[in-house]
Amino acid sequence: MKKTRLDKKFAALKKEGKKGFIAYVGAGDPCLDDTVEIVLELEKAGVDIVELGLPFSDPLADGRVNQDAATRALEAGATFDGVMNCIRTIREKSQIPMIFYAYLNPLYARGFEKAMAEAAAAGIDGFLILDMPREESGPYKGLIKAANLNNIVLITPTTPEKRMGKIVKNANGFVYCVSREGVTGVRDDGIAAGAAGLVEQIKKHTDLPVALGFGIGTPTDAAEAARFADAVVVGSAIVNKFSNNPHTPEGRADAGAFVAEMVSAVKSV
């Protein structure tokens, strides 16, 4: 498959000897027009890659913050077509790598092949599908590849090492390492004790970049994660900041400054 914006970004980061910063926000939260502005603000803050939560009514891997973001998006009228239009609008102004953080149900309901083609045409670079286990992925992974999209996979603290090699076999783009058991959300106890060892285990099975996420919410956390991971994913803390600030250019700029602090911490490692 052709190199995506995501592939090119990680290649550039490796060449520069830099760690990546991935920011998660919910697509359509608080509305699709604001999502465009939020993504552009994230790019200004120095974010390397944007992970957009595709709105879904039952996001089982997410904690309260990201659940609420999905609910707000759905209540504001975010649809699959609307989100694709949002991506197209962003692409008129930015070429920042973007991936969807998604669940299988809405993709299946749309028609999986159709959903992949539409997302690629709109300007998305890849998918991280939370609830698609390896054993069930056969009919889907070829369709992801055919659309020239990155297939990003998850590895968690409960994944047996023997299984890791099987999970990463058909992955590309990067591997998402879940730092701790449970759901998304900011924690106040720092990076999970076993996170560094888990990243090290994953790296035995793949040459893909490994990004660490779940529970990272401060510059200190982000810098610590960047010491052993190739990229750091921050979600709930960013969602909270944009949600709690006024939905104005000034409010978004203030949230962007908060993100820029974490980006700076990652880039300083």
Secondary structure in CASP SS format (residue, H / E / C, confidence):
PFRMAT SS
TARGET T0000
AUTHOR 0000-0000-0000
METHOD secondary structure of the structure
MODEL  1
M C 1.00
K C 1.00
K C 1.00
T C 1.00
R H 1.00
L H 1.00
D H 1.00
K H 1.00
K H 1.00
F H 1.00
A H 1.00
A H 1.00
L H 1.00
K H 1.00
K H 1.00
E H 1.00
G C 1.00
K C 1.00
K C 1.00
G E 1.00
F E 1.00
I E 1.00
A E 1.00
Y E 1.00
V E 1.00
G E 1.00
A C 1.00
G C 1.00
D C 1.00
P C 1.00
C C 1.00
L H 1.00
D H 1.00
D H 1.00
T H 1.00
V H 1.00
E H 1.00
I H 1.00
V H 1.00
L H 1.00
E H 1.00
L H 1.00
E H 1.00
K H 1.00
A C 1.00
G C 1.00
V C 1.00
D C 1.00
I E 1.00
V E 1.00
E E 1.00
L E 1.00
G E 1.00
L C 1.00
P C 1.00
F C 1.00
S C 1.00
D C 1.00
P C 1.00
L C 1.00
A C 1.00
D C 1.00
G C 1.00
R H 1.00
V H 1.00
N H 1.00
Q H 1.00
D H 1.00
A H 1.00
A H 1.00
T H 1.00
R H 1.00
A H 1.00
L H 1.00
E H 1.00
A C 1.00
G C 1.00
A C 1.00
T C 1.00
F H 1.00
D H 1.00
G H 1.00
V H 1.00
M H 1.00
N H 1.00
C H 1.00
I H 1.00
R H 1.00
T H 1.00
I H 1.00
R H 1.00
E C 1.00
K C 1.00
S C 1.00
Q C 1.00
I C 1.00
P C 1.00
M E 1.00
I E 1.00
F E 1.00
Y E 1.00
A E 1.00
Y C 1.00
L H 1.00
N H 1.00
P H 1.00
L H 1.00
Y H 1.00
A H 1.00
R H 1.00
G C 1.00
F H 1.00
E H 1.00
K H 1.00
A H 1.00
M H 1.00
A H 1.00
E H 1.00
A H 1.00
A H 1.00
A H 1.00
A H 1.00
G C 1.00
I C 1.00
D C 1.00
G E 1.00
F E 1.00
L E 1.00
I E 1.00
L C 1.00
D C 1.00
M C 1.00
P C 1.00
R H 1.00
E H 1.00
E H 1.00
S C 1.00
G H 1.00
P H 1.00
Y H 1.00
K H 1.00
G H 1.00
L H 1.00
I H 1.00
K H 1.00
A H 1.00
A C 1.00
N C 1.00
L C 1.00
N E 1.00
N E 1.00
I E 1.00
V E 1.00
L E 1.00
I E 1.00
T C 1.00
P C 1.00
T C 1.00
T C 1.00
P C 1.00
E H 1.00
K H 1.00
R H 1.00
M H 1.00
G H 1.00
K H 1.00
I H 1.00
V H 1.00
K C 1.00
N C 1.00
A C 1.00
N C 1.00
G C 1.00
F C 1.00
V E 1.00
Y E 1.00
C E 1.00
V E 1.00
S C 1.00
R C 1.00
E C 1.00
G C 1.00
V C 1.00
T C 1.00
G C 1.00
V C 1.00
R C 1.00
D C 1.00
D C 1.00
G C 1.00
I C 1.00
A C 1.00
A C 1.00
G C 1.00
A H 1.00
A H 1.00
G H 1.00
L H 1.00
V H 1.00
E H 1.00
Q H 1.00
I H 1.00
K H 1.00
K C 1.00
H C 1.00
T C 1.00
D C 1.00
L C 1.00
P C 1.00
V E 1.00
A E 1.00
L E 1.00
G E 1.00
F C 1.00
G C 1.00
I C 1.00
G C 1.00
T C 1.00
P H 1.00
T H 1.00
D H 1.00
A H 1.00
A H 1.00
E H 1.00
A H 1.00
A H 1.00
R C 1.00
F C 1.00
A C 1.00
D C 1.00
A E 1.00
V E 1.00
V E 1.00
V E 1.00
G C 1.00
S H 1.00
A H 1.00
I H 1.00
V H 1.00
N H 1.00
K H 1.00
F H 1.00
S H 1.00
N H 1.00
N C 1.00
P C 1.00
H C 1.00
T C 1.00
P H 1.00
E H 1.00
G H 1.00
R H 1.00
A H 1.00
D H 1.00
A H 1.00
G H 1.00
A H 1.00
F H 1.00
V H 1.00
A H 1.00
E H 1.00
M H 1.00
V H 1.00
S H 1.00
A H 1.00
V H 1.00
K H 1.00
S C 1.00
V C 1.00
END
